[in-house]
Amino acid sequence: MKSYTYQEIVERFGEEIADKAISTGAEPTSRYIYPAFEPQHVGLKEWAEAPIEINGYRIRAYYYLTEEDEQNLDFFDWEEKAEFEVEEIFW
């Protein structure tokens, strides 16, 4: 699935939606990152926001943190580091 930056989400859905998507309470996931599929995330810990739904789309923000990032969450740039997934919802 393609990932999007914060700015791409702003351009597509608006700043209010982008801000809402990074404000649902990020939590660490326990997902194992497979090096062959995600070499850019190897050695990082995945965190994810709760998904939001808007106009037939589900948007979810993911973050990939180092151990140092996890120890300094107050200084982590959530907006800049967000990687969004957008999924069309079929009812």
N, C-alpha and C positions, 0 to 999 in steps of 0.2 A: 504494500500500500504506500502511496506517495505521502511524504510529509511536507508540511507547509510551515513557513516562518510566521511569527507574530504579524509582521507587516503584510504578508500575503493574506492572512485571515482578515485583517483590517480592511484591505482593499476589496475583498470578496463579500464580507458580511458586515463590516462596520466596526468601529473601535469599541462600542459598547459590548458587542458579542465577543470580541477578542478578549476584552478585560474580564467578562463573565467566565469565559472558558479557562482563564488562569487564576480564578478566584474561588474555586469550589473546594479547595483543601487538598493539596497534593499530599500523597502518601507513598511510601516505598512499596513497590511491587516485589514479588519474589520470583519474577520471571528470569530464567536463565537466558543470557544473550549468546546466541550461536555465532562464533567468529566468521563462519563462512557466509552467513546471511547479513550480518551487521558489523563489519570490521570497524566501523567508525565508533561503535559503542563498547568495544571489548574493554574489559577492566573497569567499566563504569556501572553504577547502580541505577536502575530504572525507577523513577517516581512517576506517578500519574495523577491527574486531576479526575474528578468524577466527570463523566460525559454530560454535555448539555445538548438539548435538541431544539432546533430552530428551523422553521420553514422546510421541513422534510429532510433535514440533515442532522446527523449526530456528530458533534465536534468534541474531540478530547485532546488535551495537552499532555505531552510526555516530556520528561526531563531526564538527563543522564548525568549523574553526579559522581565526582571523585569522593574518596573518603574525607579529604580536606573540605570539600564543599559541604558534606553532611555535617561536619563539625562546626561549620560557620554558616548555617542556613540564613541568618539575618542579613548576610552580605551576598547571598547568591542572587544573581540577576535572573529572576524567574521569567520576565518578559523576553529578554534577549535570548535566553537558552531554550525557550519552549520550542518543541517540535509537535505540530498539530497533525492529527489524522482527521479526515473528513469522510464520513460515510453517508451515502444516500439511504434514507429509510423508505422502505417499500411497505405500505400498509396492507 
